[in-house]
């Protein structure tokens, strides 16, 4: 199989199943581990990019094809989409190569009768792309955003209403930029060792940037597999977004604390908390299935976290053993995921207005149960990876009204540049402003506690 055929199979499986594109790509690249770095990068780029730009690609194809995209045979539809992506967005791929390889794949997959059609559509796109007319930015602004930023119209409306039209465009364009991978060095890894590892990675051609908020965090790009980086096998670092690290910073964890993470997989925050405890106290990391807790255990072993226990628990069901035990309760609950669209490109096609309401009800069901795990003076951190006020600020208001809770300033724990926003006890991190995932963090305690 050549790399384009691998991409085609990813797209076909994605269209016919329930798995997310990032999960499928990771599994496929592990299966075809013999591919060289450039081939793996091509598979990842084209598969992610085709999904990410689907709305714009379909708009273009519908203007050059006599058959609308929605009526195409599934294989031809995905083949044209991935080839159109190469023509429109990959300057290093000659148009002729994208067209010819698509024709070969159509023949190989037994669509010989459509070879001419595939070739004609793609060559028409290549010839006519510069003259293509998109929705007018001045007279049809939201339609323009939907097509040119490949965002479903109702989500364009959501972001416009929540953040204003001017901010909306910047947010949507930020989602389309390539996301760097966040890395958190373990607390036990000193600055000299961090610098040595960074130098070794750069020598391999990896782009490494120190994080402006946290001294132990970096972002990496062009890494040919994070697992191959020096220090990974030894547990020197964890893969974790900066926003997730800030959750643990906000918690103000102290030596000897008991930390309960009720929705912990794959374990980033729980293991960060364990690192902060430096062998004291304990972290109890829970999640719904053995598959999810297995991910936590895998990372726990690599990072050598001895003070973590992992449990299969449904966060909606009370666990009598945990009641009143948490000095710090981490509740990073299931959410719509609107803040990580830049990393999980197909979220925007899966979420619906109805599912937003459903996930809000699930969050409240979980929170109603887990609040009882707090000690009288314990701290609760509520967080989501979304940019939806109904799941964020409104849920905090609900928590404070439903329970004897109040928000607590995080200004003393968060980096100086975030302290002003954190005074009120919660902060919405934005990809276009903070360079992180769209992430919400709130800190709460029982009223009158110290």
DADAFEN-V525297 format. One line per field, one symbol per residue. ss: DSSP state (~ for helix, > for strand, _ for the rest). psi: psi as a letter, one per 30 degrees, with the letter a starting at -180 (. if undefined). burial: I if it has 16 or more other ideal C-beta (glycine too) atoms within 10 Angstrom, else O. A space follows every 10 residues. Layout:
ss: ???
psi: ???
burial: ???
//
This chain:
ss: __~~~~~~~~ ~~~~~~____ ~~~~~~~~~~ ~_____~~~~ ~~~~~~~~~~ ~~_~~~~~~~ ~~~~____~~ ~__~~~~~~~ ~~~~~~~~~_ ____~~~~~~ ~~~~~~~~__ _~~~~~~~~~ ~~~~~~~~~~ ~_________ ~~~~~~~~__ __~~~~~~~~ ~~~_~~~~~~ ~~~~~_____ >>>>>_____ ~~~~~~~~~~ ~~~___>>>> ______>>>> >____~~~__ ______>>>_ _~~~~~~~~~ ~______>>> >______~~~ ~~~~~~~___ _>>>>>>__~ ~~~~~~~~~~ ~~~____>>> >>_______~ ~~___>>>>> >>_____~~~ ______~~~~ __~~~~~~~~ ~~~~~~~~~~ ~~~>>>>>>> >>>>______ __~~~~~~~~ ~~__>>>___ _____~~~~~ ~~___>>>>_ ~~~~____>> >>>>>>____
psi: kleeeeeeee eeeefgagll eeeeeeeefe ehffkleeee eeeeeeeeee eegeeeeeee efffkfkkef glkeeeeeee eeeeeeeegj ffjkeeeeee eeeeeeeegh hefgeeeeee eeeeeeegef gkklkkfefh eeeeeeefgh kkefeeeeee eegleeeeee eeeefflkkl kkkjkkffjl eeeeeeeeee eeffgkkkkk kfekfgklkk lhkijeffkk feffgflljk leeeefeeef fhklkfljkk jfifkggeee feeeeefhfl alkjkklelf eefeeeeeee eefhjfhkkk kjkjffkkje ffkgfjekjj iilkafgffg efeiffeffe kleefeeeee eeeeeeeeef effkleglkk jkllhlijee fdeeeeeeee eelhlllkkg efflleffee ffefflkjkk efefgaljkk kkkllkkfl.
burial: OOIIOIIIII IIOIOOOOOI IIOIIOOIIO OOOOIOOOOI OIIIIIIIII IIIIIIIIII IOOIIOIOIO OIOOIIIIII IIIIIIIIII OOIOIOOIIO IIIOIIOOIO IOOIOOIIOO IIIOIIOOOO OOOOOOOOOO IIIIIIIIII IOOOIIIIII OIIOOOOIIO IIOIIIOOII OIIIIIOOIO OOOIOOIIOO IOOOOIOIOO IOIIOIIIII OOIOOOOOII IIOOIIIIII IIIIIIIIII IIIOOOIIII IIIIIIIIII IIIIIIIOOO IIIIIIIOOO OIIOIIIOII OIIOIOIIOI OOIOIOOOIO OIOOIIIIII IIIIIIIIII IIIIIIIIIO IOOOOIOOII OOIIOIIOII IIIIIOOIII IIIIIIIIII IIOOIIOOII OOIOIOIIOI IOIIOOOIOO IIOOIIIIII IIOIIIIIII IIIIIIOOOO
//
